[in-house]
Amino acid sequence: MWRGSIIDKIMEIEIMPLIKEKKDIDFEQVTTNAVELAKRQFKFSEQKLYRIKENSESKVGNDYCILDIHEANVPYTEEQLQNVYDSVKQIIIGIPEIKMPNGETVLTFLKKASFIVPNLRGWSFEFENIRISPQIDLFMFVENKAVVLDWKVSESAVSDYSRQLVMGGITVMDTYRKKSEAGTGKRLTFSDIRLLEVNLFKKSAVEHSFNKEVVNECVDYIYLNSEDIELLTEGKSFDQLNIEDFPITDKEGTCFFCKFRPLCAHILTNKNQYHEETYYNSFQAEQPA
Ligand code: SF4
């Protein structure tokens, strides 16, 4: 996950600004900058500087980082750390080789873009009192089409990010509907919006469909999930809920990928009791001497 966040940051602060200014990119230099950024982030996390109240993410900027190996004492080896740096280098240096589904390189495609906005947060759409605010890695216009693009570094062969991109597409469509009503932009139809997933690790680019059917499916999914949550919580706030009222999942696979696994295991083995200090000490005890 850390590797993914370093790559996202480098795309946002180094590569996309150069593309925006139609400048050549020295990928060797970008690689060096990315590893230096990763090392600064590691140091920031290692020194636990994020615990200092004044060191908010907005004040510290790009070097802000909290790694579970420091905050929760999750064990790691120097080799794993080196692998992150090596993998960041490999991913960045391989970017010029990535091709779009039509055969042109991703860089050629990006250079045709106008109105480039990396790391678009802020835009959202509301449906049945549910507000969805997806993070869009890159929004731009290419050849008169609005493009929602997501950078991925996942190694999995089965990951499916299409729904995430569809949510981005709906957000763009809704934002431009509001713009057209306010007289500040033109309304976009399904065929005006393209959804692209570029996997920088696998060096592949995939275009996902954006039409009425996929939007309906996605909206149903959001609605069913929000209804499930509502049914489970009966509309109570977090403070009013009792953990013992909820069963754990019966799917082991879900637990395998769950980022809350250490915390969940700790709570289960402690009869649903949580005490912060005991939790941290349990990690400490697991650390090799
Ligand atoms: S590990 Fe995660 S998915 Fe599994 S029961 Fe705990 S919280 Fe649920």
Boltz pocket constraint, residues with backbone or C-beta under 6 A from the ligand:
constraints:
  - pocket:
      binder: B
      contacts: [[A, 248], [A, 249], [A, 251], [A, 254], [A, 255], [A, 256], [A, 258], [A, 259], [A, 260], [A, 261], [A, 264], [A, 265]]
      max_distance: 6.0
